[in-house]
Amino acid sequence: MSSVGLVAKVVLLVSFMGATYVVSQRALATWYVDDNYPKFTGSASGLLLGVSRVSYGVSPAILEDCLSEPGEPLTIENFAIAHQETDYGETYLDAIRRKLDPATRNGVFVVGVNPATVSQYLAEGGAEPDDSHTIVGQMGSYTADPNLEYIRRFYGKALYRAFTRTGEEFNLRVAHPDGWVEMRRQIPAYTMSDSAMAGWRKQNVDRMTRDMPLAAPSSHRLASLGNTLDFLRRHGRVWVVRMPAHPEVLALEDAYWPDFNAVMAELARSHEVDYLDYSGEEDTFPTYDGSHLLSESARAFSQRLCRDLQASSSR
């Protein structure tokens, strides 16, 4: 075989492999990448922000249905991920700026807070928190659809799974296209028992008990939260919201930061937005692990939140 023929075959093989890789990525994007992928696939005129309590606890579709005004449809996305991924800081604020449709002037923004969202670990000392390692810190695009950059960076499985599509249909979690991560209690193959939920709550409480002594309230994150509120107010209506949590979880948070509610209320007031505190309502909106709402709770909470947002807007 001549050298020219060999080079041509190598080029053809490389081209085929490259095309197969891209096709696999696109096929995967039409199905399931991971729970966070839908949060990076479109701009919006409304955002739900914060950490995993908001990610699991608020349905954009429910808020869209009841808050959209005639002739002004809302597109709301749940852009909350998790503690240490979307804590308030310049990295998250930059992602919010790039996620939001720049033409938005009458948007809806729910800014979820709990002590974790505005804390940092003591090992960081007095330095500003470094969020460059987070998912939002590593992304260049927050709105591409399909977002091949996200798949390339964060899909940790073989791309052939784009064609097999097995396993995820048995997952209790459902990643909705609008970014809401729904936690179901029951699927055909499994029902989440009370004892299982009690076990997960214990694990959650044990983790918080271990981690909280390593953390402290962060003046930098508090300032970034204020900057986030100021930015969002230029684009619509803004509310600061504390989600429901189990009494054991709240007791730990209160011991860690006793005047957290007072700090949040004052921060909201100083930035001319309302603070809505639902933290003590876990009896009404049950969690599955002490921190995150079950599917039915999340739908009911989203409806309650919508009514309260409407009432707040009318004042």
C-alpha positions as CSV (number, residue, x, y, z in Angstrom):
1,M,0.0,0.0,0.0
2,S,1.3,3.4,-0.9
3,S,1.9,6.1,1.7
4,V,-0.7,8.2,0.1
5,G,-3.3,5.4,0.3
6,L,-2.4,4.8,4.0
7,V,-2.8,8.5,4.8
8,A,-6.1,8.6,3.0
9,K,-7.4,5.6,5.1
10,V,-6.2,7.2,8.3
11,V,-7.9,10.5,7.5
12,L,-11.1,8.5,6.6
13,L,-10.9,6.6,9.9
14,V,-10.4,9.7,12.0
15,S,-13.2,11.5,10.2
16,F,-15.5,8.6,10.8
17,M,-14.6,8.4,14.5
18,G,-15.1,12.2,14.8
19,A,-18.5,12.0,13.1
20,T,-19.6,9.1,15.3
21,Y,-18.5,11.0,18.4
22,V,-20.6,14.1,17.4
23,V,-23.6,11.9,16.4
24,S,-23.4,10.1,19.7
25,Q,-23.4,13.4,21.6
26,R,-26.4,14.7,19.7
27,A,-28.3,11.4,20.2
28,L,-27.5,11.5,23.9
29,A,-28.8,15.1,24.2
30,T,-32.2,14.1,22.9
31,W,-32.6,11.6,25.7
32,Y,-30.9,11.8,29.1
33,V,-27.4,13.2,30.0
34,D,-27.7,13.8,33.7
35,D,-30.0,15.7,36.1
36,N,-28.2,19.0,35.6
37,Y,-28.0,19.0,31.8
38,P,-31.4,20.6,31.1
39,K,-30.3,23.6,33.2
40,F,-27.7,24.5,30.5
41,T,-29.8,24.3,27.4
42,G,-31.7,27.5,27.0
43,S,-32.1,31.2,28.0
44,A,-35.1,32.2,30.1
45,S,-37.0,35.3,31.2
46,G,-37.3,33.9,34.7
47,L,-34.9,31.9,36.9
48,L,-35.1,29.8,40.1
49,L,-31.8,30.1,41.9
50,G,-30.0,28.6,44.9
51,V,-28.9,25.1,45.7
52,S,-30.5,21.6,45.7
53,R,-33.5,22.5,47.9
54,V,-34.7,24.8,45.0
55,S,-33.6,22.3,42.3
56,Y,-35.9,19.7,43.8
57,G,-38.5,21.9,45.4
58,V,-39.8,24.4,42.8
59,S,-41.4,23.6,39.4
60,P,-41.0,26.3,36.8
61,A,-44.0,25.1,34.8
62,I,-46.3,25.7,37.8
63,L,-45.0,29.2,38.2
64,E,-45.2,29.9,34.5
65,D,-48.9,28.9,34.4
66,C,-50.0,31.2,37.2
67,L,-47.6,34.2,36.8
68,S,-47.7,34.7,33.0
69,E,-49.7,37.7,32.0
70,P,-51.7,38.0,28.8
71,G,-49.4,38.7,25.9
72,E,-46.3,38.3,28.1
73,P,-45.6,34.6,28.4
74,L,-42.8,33.7,30.9
75,T,-40.1,31.1,30.3
76,I,-38.8,30.1,33.7
77,E,-35.9,27.7,34.2
78,N,-34.7,26.1,37.4
79,F,-31.0,27.1,37.5
80,A,-30.2,25.8,41.0
81,I,-27.8,22.9,41.4
82,A,-26.3,22.1,44.8
83,H,-24.3,23.4,47.7
84,Q,-20.7,24.1,46.6
85,E,-21.9,24.3,43.0
86,T,-24.3,27.2,43.0
87,D,-23.5,29.1,46.2
88,Y,-23.7,32.8,45.7
89,G,-20.5,34.4,44.3
90,E,-19.2,36.1,41.2
91,T,-19.0,32.8,39.3
92,Y,-22.6,32.0,39.8
93,L,-23.6,35.6,39.1
94,D,-21.7,35.6,35.8
95,A,-23.5,32.4,34.8
96,I,-26.9,34.0,35.7
97,R,-26.1,37.1,33.6
98,R,-25.3,34.8,30.6
99,K,-28.3,32.5,31.2
100,L,-30.9,35.3,31.4
101,D,-32.4,36.5,28.2
102,P,-30.9,40.0,28.0
103,A,-34.2,41.5,26.7
104,T,-36.0,40.5,29.9
105,R,-37.7,43.4,31.6
106,N,-40.6,41.7,33.4
107,G,-39.0,38.5,34.6
108,V,-39.7,36.4,37.7
109,F,-36.8,35.5,39.9
110,V,-36.9,33.3,43.0
111,V,-33.6,33.5,44.9
112,G,-33.4,30.5,47.3
113,V,-31.3,30.9,50.5
114,N,-30.2,28.8,53.4
115,P,-27.0,29.1,55.5
116,A,-25.0,26.9,53.1
117,T,-25.6,29.3,50.1
118,V,-23.7,32.1,51.8
119,S,-21.0,30.3,53.8
120,Q,-17.5,29.2,53.1
121,Y,-15.1,26.7,54.6
122,L,-12.7,27.9,57.2
123,A,-9.8,26.2,55.4
124,E,-10.1,29.0,52.8
125,G,-9.2,31.5,55.5
126,G,-10.0,35.1,54.7
127,A,-9.6,34.5,51.0
128,E,-12.6,35.0,48.6
129,P,-14.2,31.6,47.8
130,D,-12.9,30.1,44.6
131,D,-15.8,28.7,42.5
132,S,-13.8,28.1,39.3
133,H,-14.0,24.3,39.9
134,T,-17.8,24.2,39.9
135,I,-19.9,23.1,37.0
136,V,-21.0,26.7,36.2
137,G,-17.4,27.8,36.6
138,Q,-16.1,25.4,34.0
139,M,-18.8,26.1,31.4
140,G,-18.5,28.5,28.5
141,S,-22.1,28.2,27.3
142,Y,-25.2,28.1,29.5
143,T,-27.9,28.2,26.7
144,A,-26.8,26.0,23.8
145,D,-29.2,23.3,22.8
146,P,-27.9,20.7,22.4
147,N,-25.1,21.7,24.7
148,L,-22.2,19.5,23.4
149,E,-19.7,21.3,25.6
150,Y,-21.6,20.1,28.7
151,I,-21.7,16.5,27.4
152,R,-18.0,16.6,26.6
153,R,-17.0,18.0,30.0
154,F,-19.4,16.2,32.4
155,Y,-20.9,13.1,30.9
156,G,-18.8,10.4,32.6
157,K,-20.1,7.3,30.8
158,A,-19.4,5.8,27.4
159,L,-21.2,7.5,24.6
160,Y,-22.6,4.2,23.3
161,R,-25.2,4.5,26.1
162,A,-26.8,7.1,23.8
163,F,-28.1,4.1,21.8
164,T,-28.8,1.6,24.6
165,R,-30.9,3.8,26.8
166,T,-31.1,1.4,29.7
167,G,-31.3,2.0,33.5
168,E,-32.5,5.6,33.8
169,E,-36.1,4.7,33.4
170,F,-35.9,3.0,36.9
171,N,-34.6,6.2,38.5
172,L,-36.7,7.8,41.2
173,R,-35.5,11.2,39.9
174,V,-36.9,12.8,36.8
175,A,-34.9,15.7,35.2
176,H,-37.5,17.9,33.5
177,P,-36.6,20.0,30.5
178,D,-37.1,23.2,32.5
179,G,-34.5,22.2,35.1
180,W,-36.7,20.9,37.8
181,V,-35.4,17.7,39.3
182,E,-38.4,15.8,40.5
183,M,-38.0,13.2,43.2
184,R,-40.7,10.5,43.0
185,R,-41.6,8.4,46.0
186,Q,-42.9,5.5,43.9
187,I,-42.1,3.9,40.5
188,P,-43.3,0.6,39.2
189,A,-40.2,-1.2,40.5
190,Y,-39.8,0.5,43.9
191,T,-41.6,2.5,46.6
192,M,-39.6,4.7,48.9
193,S,-40.5,3.5,52.4
194,D,-40.8,5.6,55.6
195,S,-37.8,3.8,57.0
196,A,-35.7,4.5,53.9
197,M,-36.6,8.2,54.2
198,A,-35.7,8.2,57.9
199,G,-32.4,6.7,57.0
200,W,-31.6,9.3,54.4
201,R,-32.6,12.0,56.8
202,K,-30.2,10.6,59.4
203,Q,-27.4,10.5,56.8
204,N,-28.2,14.1,55.9
205,V,-28.2,15.3,59.5
206,D,-25.0,13.4,60.2
207,R,-23.3,15.0,57.3
208,M,-24.4,18.5,58.3
209,T,-23.3,17.8,61.9
210,R,-19.8,16.9,60.6
211,D,-19.5,19.7,58.1
212,M,-20.9,22.7,59.9
213,P,-18.0,23.2,62.3
214,L,-15.8,23.5,59.2
215,A,-17.8,26.4,57.8
216,A,-18.5,30.0,58.6
217,P,-20.8,32.8,57.3
218,S,-19.1,34.5,54.4
219,S,-19.3,38.3,54.0
220,H,-18.1,37.8,50.4
221,R,-21.0,35.5,49.6
222,L,-23.5,37.8,51.3
223,A,-22.2,40.7,49.2
224,S,-22.5,38.6,46.1
225,L,-26.1,37.7,47.0
226,G,-26.8,41.4,47.3
227,N,-25.2,42.0,43.9
228,T,-27.3,39.2,42.4
229,L,-30.5,40.8,43.8
230,D,-29.5,44.2,42.3
231,F,-28.8,42.7,38.9
232,L,-32.1,40.7,38.8
233,R,-34.2,43.7,39.9
234,R,-33.2,45.4,36.7
235,H,-34.9,42.6,34.8
236,G,-38.1,42.0,36.8
237,R,-39.6,40.9,40.1
238,V,-37.4,39.3,42.7
239,W,-38.1,37.3,45.9
240,V,-35.7,35.8,48.4
241,V,-37.1,32.5,49.6
242,R,-36.1,30.0,52.3
243,M,-37.4,26.5,51.5
244,P,-39.1,24.1,54.0
245,A,-36.8,21.7,55.9
246,H,-37.2,19.1,58.6
247,P,-37.0,20.3,62.3
248,E,-33.8,18.4,62.8
249,V,-32.2,20.2,59.9
250,L,-33.5,23.6,61.0
251,A,-32.2,23.0,64.5
252,L,-28.7,22.5,63.1
253,E,-28.9,25.6,60.9
254,D,-30.2,27.7,63.8
255,A,-27.4,26.6,66.0
256,Y,-24.9,27.4,63.3
257,W,-26.4,30.8,62.4
258,P,-29.0,31.9,65.0
259,D,-30.0,35.2,63.3
260,F,-30.0,33.9,59.7
261,N,-33.6,34.8,59.1
262,A,-33.0,38.3,60.5
263,V,-30.0,38.8,58.3
264,M,-31.9,37.6,55.2
265,A,-34.9,39.8,56.0
266,E,-32.6,42.8,56.3
267,L,-30.7,42.0,53.2
268,A,-33.9,41.7,51.2
269,R,-35.3,44.9,52.7
270,S,-32.1,46.8,51.8
271,H,-32.4,45.7,48.2
272,E,-36.1,46.4,48.1
273,V,-37.3,42.8,47.6
274,D,-39.5,40.6,49.8
275,Y,-38.2,37.7,52.0
276,L,-40.5,34.7,52.2
277,D,-39.6,32.1,54.9
278,Y,-41.1,28.7,54.7
279,S,-38.4,26.9,56.6
280,G,-40.7,25.7,59.4
281,E,-43.4,24.2,57.2
282,E,-42.1,20.7,56.6
283,D,-45.3,19.3,58.1
284,T,-47.1,20.8,55.2
285,F,-44.5,20.1,52.6
286,P,-42.7,16.8,53.5
287,T,-39.1,16.1,52.5
288,Y,-37.6,12.8,51.7
289,D,-34.3,13.4,53.5
290,G,-34.9,16.4,55.7
291,S,-33.8,18.9,53.1
292,H,-35.4,18.1,49.7
293,L,-39.1,18.0,48.8
294,L,-40.8,14.9,47.4
295,S,-42.6,15.3,44.0
296,E,-46.0,15.9,45.5
297,S,-44.6,18.3,48.1
298,A,-42.7,20.2,45.4
299,R,-45.9,20.6,43.3
300,A,-47.9,21.8,46.3
301,F,-45.2,24.1,47.4
302,S,-44.8,25.6,43.9
303,Q,-48.6,26.4,43.9
304,R,-48.4,27.9,47.4
305,L,-45.3,29.9,46.4
306,C,-47.1,31.2,43.3
307,R,-50.1,32.4,45.3
308,D,-47.7,34.2,47.7
309,L,-45.8,35.8,44.8
310,Q,-49.0,37.0,43.3
311,A,-50.1,38.5,46.6
312,S,-46.7,40.1,47.0
313,S,-46.8,41.6,43.5
314,S,-50.2,43.2,44.2
315,R,-49.0,45.1,47.2
